[in-house]
Amino acid sequence: NAGVTQNPKFQVLKTGQSMTLQCAQDMNHNSMYWYRQDPGMGLRLIYYSASEGTTDKGEVPNGYNVSRLNKREFSLRLESAAPSQTSVYFCASSEYGDGDTEAFFGQGTRLTVV
Amino acid sequence: EDQVTQSPEALRLQEGESSSLNCSYTVSGLRGLFWYRQDPGKGPEFLFTLYSAGEEKEKERLKATLTKKESFLHITAPKPEDSATYLCAVQAPWYSGGGADGLTFGKGTHLIIQP
């Protein structure tokens, strides 16, 4: 049982390049999320998807797009990378609704934009 | 706007020296308060969920408690392997919008347990 899997683990981009961060979960969760983590800032929500076919903006969506490809997969795309997007990106998934809704996180993608 | 403030930012303890980490929060209609542990280079690992004031949960040397304004993570007789960053997060009601089903995190407490 892999949980939440992210690819790639590390990436270096030049300013203006594009890339897609991949995320897949095998827990049959409805909700999926993308967070970024910066020193001194904590984890901040970029986008989330409450269910297959729906996506919504979080706290810091500018410069990103997402796709909920199916129930398992939720990708994050940087169309034109900027140095301010240097960060560690975490994908997470959880069940939706009342009750136990703890989020399970992937291992992260460490992105550097030069 | 939901806010989560954790204190202290960093804490260094001797092995066996018990202490508490604090998480103060402001949220309209708390759905849940979560504690996570994060080791360097890894994703957050779920520890506890608390739903209502007065609730307590325990796991090994950790005990989490919740009031209407704050949560405490008590660490009893810690060991070096308890060294990590501990994150607190709150979940707002689904109708509050702005990533309602997502979590608002504090900046964490970096805990070091010295042998």
Interface residues (C-beta under 8 A of the other chain):
Chain A: V4 S31 Y33 Y35 G40 M41 G42 L43 R44 L45 Y48 A50 D56 K57 G58 E59 F90 A92 S94 Y96 D98 D100 T101 E102 A103 F104 F105 G106 Q107 G108
Chain B: R31 G32 F34 Y36 G41 K42 G43 P44 E45 F46 T49 L87 A89 Q91 G98 G99 D101 G102 L103 T104 F105 G106 K107 G108
